[in-house]
């Protein structure tokens, strides 16, 4: 099974400050990666979002470089594929989804990818969850 993995879930693996209810979901998503062929796909912008949050958290003292490097090793060790076609949809489908559901273009890129690939999405972002539900995209349920 393939699903779209958004940055909110990914960053929860580094920033373990979420409420217990919210923390269980991202770690269940992480545990499902690689099991039975389960893999994630991410839009091209995902890496930039991850790098930006890491850099900002380090600057604020929330994590140190060693913690960041350990986290990077973690995400490099699980099956996450980067969609090569994200850019070709940015000024058409992604923009339309951002307009329709009042999402940032970054969030709309996750929704666009889930729609295009006809796969569920793993996210903690409430606006993206609502938009996905309205658009007919299922929320990924880890096994």
C-alpha positions in Angstrom: 0.0 0.0 0.0 1.1 3.5 -0.8 0.0 6.7 1.0 0.9 10.4 0.9 2.9 11.4 4.0 2.7 15.0 5.0 5.3 17.1 6.9 3.2 17.4 10.0 3.3 13.6 10.6 7.0 13.4 9.7 8.1 16.2 12.0 6.2 14.6 14.9 8.9 11.8 14.8 11.5 14.5 15.7 9.4 16.8 17.9 7.8 14.5 20.4 5.8 17.2 22.2 2.3 16.4 20.9 -0.5 15.3 23.1 -0.6 11.5 23.6 -3.6 11.1 21.3 -1.8 13.0 18.5 1.5 11.3 19.2 0.2 7.8 18.7 -0.9 8.4 15.1 2.4 9.6 13.7 4.3 6.8 15.3 1.8 4.2 14.1 2.4 5.7 10.6 6.1 5.3 11.0 5.8 1.7 12.2 3.7 0.8 9.2 6.4 2.0 6.7 8.0 -1.0 5.1 5.6 -3.5 6.6 3.9 -5.6 3.9 5.3 -3.3 1.2 3.7 -0.1 2.7 5.5 3.0 1.4 5.0 6.7 1.5 5.1 9.2 -1.4 5.7 12.9 -0.9 5.6 15.9 -3.1 8.8 17.5 -4.2 8.4 20.3 -1.6 8.4 17.9 1.3 12.2 17.9 1.7 12.3 21.7 1.8 9.6 21.7 4.5 11.5 19.2 6.6 14.8 21.0 6.2 13.1 24.3 7.1 11.5 23.0 10.3 14.8 21.3 11.3 16.7 24.5 10.9 14.2 26.6 12.7 13.9 24.1 15.6 17.7 24.0 15.9 17.9 27.8 15.9 15.3 27.9 18.7 17.1 25.3 20.7 14.3 22.8 20.5 16.6 20.1 19.1 20.3 19.9 18.6 22.2 18.9 15.5 22.8 15.4 16.8 19.1 14.9 17.3 18.5 16.3 13.8 21.1 14.0 12.3 19.5 11.0 14.0 16.1 12.0 12.7 17.5 12.4 9.2 19.0 8.9 9.4 15.5 7.6 10.5 13.7 9.1 7.5 16.4 8.0 5.1 15.9 4.5 6.3 12.2 4.1 5.6 10.5 3.8 2.2 9.6 7.4 1.2 9.5 8.2 -2.5 9.6 11.7 -3.9 7.0 12.4 -6.6 8.9 13.7 -9.7 5.8 15.3 -11.2 4.8 17.7 -8.4 6.1 20.8 -10.2 4.2 20.1 -13.4 0.9 20.4 -11.4 1.7 23.4 -9.2 0.2 26.2 -11.3 -2.8 24.1 -12.4 -4.3 21.4 -10.1 -2.4 22.4 -6.9 -3.3 26.1 -7.3 -7.0 25.1 -7.9 -7.0 22.9 -4.8 -5.4 25.7 -2.7 -8.1 28.1 -3.9 -11.0 25.7 -3.5 -10.1 24.5 0.0 -8.3 27.6 1.2 -5.1 25.7 1.8 -1.5 26.8 1.5 0.1 25.7 -1.8 2.3 23.4 0.3 -0.7 21.6 1.8 -2.5 21.6 -1.5 0.5 19.8 -3.0 -0.1 16.9 -0.6 -3.8 16.8 -1.5 -3.1 17.0 -5.3 -0.7 14.1 -5.0 -3.2 12.0 -3.1 -5.9 12.7 -5.6 -3.6 12.1 -8.6 -2.3 8.8 -7.2 -5.7 7.8 -5.7 -4.1 7.0 -2.3 -4.9 8.0 1.3 -3.1 10.8 3.1 -1.4 10.8 6.5 -1.6 14.2 8.1 -2.1 15.9 11.5 -3.1 19.2 9.8 -6.8 19.7 10.5 -7.4 22.0 7.5 -5.8 19.4 5.2 -7.8 16.6 6.8 -11.0 18.5 6.2 -10.1 19.3 2.6 -9.1 15.7 1.9 -12.4 14.4 3.3 -14.3 16.9 1.1 -12.2 15.9 -1.9 -12.9 12.2 -1.3 -9.4 11.4 -0.2 -9.2 8.9 2.7 -7.1 9.5 5.8 -4.4 6.8 6.1 -5.1 4.3 8.8 -1.9 2.5 9.9 -2.2 -1.2 10.5 
